[in-house]
Amino acid sequence: DTSLAEVNSFSSSVPISPSSMINQYKLEDEPELRDLFITVDDPESHITAIETFITYRVVTKTSRSEFDSSEYEVRRRYQDFLWLKSKLEEAHPTLIIPPLPEKFIMKGMVERFSEEFIETRRKALHKFLNRIADHPTLTFNEDFKIFLTAQAWELSSHKKQGPGLLSRMGQTVRAVASSVRGGGVKNRPEMFTEMNNYMEAFSQKINVLDKIAHRIYKEEREYFHEMKEYGPIHTLWSASEEDIAESLKGVASCIDKCCKATEKKMAGLSENLLPILHEYVLYSEILMGVLKRRDQIQGELDSKVDANKKADKDLFSEEIGKLEDKVECANNALKADWDRWKQNMQCDMRSTFTNVAENNLRYYEECLATWESFLASQTVELHMEEDSEDRP
């Protein structure tokens, strides 16, 4: 299967070390030219008579002239991030909007208000805003600017100015009608069919990788908990075996060191591998949605052209012209974003799996060195005992 061959076709000139790769990307991105920096931190619990929720501090520093100040600090809750994402999708239907973490993550495995859950969400929200900030089009969206700068009451007021319920229902009905009509798009360009095929294959593979990564993490966690119990057993055992007490204590010490190394390895998986894979699971769903929206715009044009042919007159020539412009804009936006997304995805995957490989190497080298040192000490002691027995 070569549908994702490009992911593996890496240049030999790319550095192997993750740190050197990160430096290379920073040079390529020219961060000194960035003019918008965002951090999401300081989660805070709020308990009311109606609900309990978490807000996060969003700090923005910028040198852009369209901002009234160079620094802003606001607090936002998860629903505010959802609002921003929906506004971006509404304004840019064929751009690839970064994913948000699900409302409830880890399928109930993590408590909603636990420190682990909150920190995982904070990191995801931080990445969400910074991906928007780095996007050549989304970064200049007016709703994004309002999200970063408006105080809570101002944002609430701005939200109420959005389209009403009937307007949203009308948009939904048109979208459903467009998707149902004909079951497909007659004049879809070949490149968008190829995109669709690519994403179907990508979605299948990234979901499999996500499941395997979670299974590996679960097995590592079980191994870690068993090993934590195994070390103290040798220490207790040494108390009742005077002749081999030191050796048993040495084994317990080795197990303890390996246990700490395993914990560090697990942290690497949970902080680096699992979030990236799951982010691209969400990206695969987003991209399938973007391709459907592009097809809906194309379908609207096709149906209007068909209606014009049946009328045998140029009744809809003006509308057709506008729809042709709309389709062209949608196509161009998606084409540019597609290339950018693929490049970012390949960099993320390359960096992530290289990191995992190097972390694994460090882990096994550390454990091997621990046991080799212990065995060498035991060999020296054994030779010293043999020498003392040979003396008259």
Steps between C-alpha positions, in 0.01 A plus 500: 500500500671819382223745587710636788839438338585867516499482879791256487695658213724713721811671373829355624615857565250539785677476839420194709510668839162640607665807652689578179180439300312746719776757447478448126124555501544816708745634245267415216202661676704814575342558843660844524245614239205386711290781639244309710585290805234323708518295819223309677564435869376542858187278500246610762189322632167682523208356697154652464151388598446379143833356389868444567749597231865586437633823351848548354708814479579601141793742472567662162805706404507665159658776295219514242364845422135383495520425874448793737750367752813285492383263774166353608393269779154342503338191649317250280306181564471202268169621353675819381753291308213304343337828396824617334537174309141518370549863391819409312323211324212729410731770357743259329309182406781351290794586722634236740411625849722344772324249727389564856519229768171319548271614777565175685834337422647157563152342487435545871839365605594837648291703743368817339648734761813305583838672467594263217186580302535876549868503402436286192224737393711810572777375272248420225337843525842666492588310184159581345549876536860493384416298191242768414753775571750334263242457222541758219124566473337401829739716701333815357144387570305768689333251737844364590614852589187553713558165674853607596419855611139537620411482868243237602197731478615637162544150360157399631346804330680422174379139504138621512554692174551175305240348264166411660353155539289522182800611298707210633216258426482633145873442453466146636206420274687628193809299594297181549311555174823561315661184641196284422453630146626250247718315755816648348660785306501482122788733422730446796862564392721192510731646764215518753408137431865414570487704822190310607664162429816609684301607807302176511828305508660744743201487735508121510875486571516781757212342693686167508819674616303683770356172633838325494667791683236489774543123531879538530456767767257279693743205490788726610291625792416145611868401472599808704256421783618138517864609509430747783392204714786275387785715642381514864453121496875455443576745783279302741654178375852628579407530868462122526795395281818620664738334251349665194351808665725748316428340164125511562524867602694563179223336294242714682702813421522405129126437485437839661719678243330317212164587653587871494622469141172331403303782664698753296435299184125494574501877550658537156222293345218685677643847433632458147364198310140462620393867460649533151338181369163594648525851361535355150208264562297817556664667200390208279137562604538874438646449154223263396256772610687766300490284185124449548447875533698557180280243324188675632612828343575316175162324518321832539665625179423176312132512595469862391667422165258207449202723583624756249527235228147374566359853481676536163572863591766690690273546801773430754807635320577756772457244779711248309777755460502567875498128577787438257703765686403340831609154379829639369572674832410182693724287278796737522467531879490124548788434259728745682397372844534137393867541405570688822321239712685209338834665555420566868365146545814343355724716720294412810503128424872495419589691816263296720615155390867603504450621857335171598781297342772702673318484836473122465872475422588710805269289716651164398857635518434631851350170618778299333770716662331456842502121482848476343644713782332279758622176336855638472502580873378149579775347282769703680369390841489139387865512385605661830327222695667232286844661552449510877403131503815402300734666747659258757 
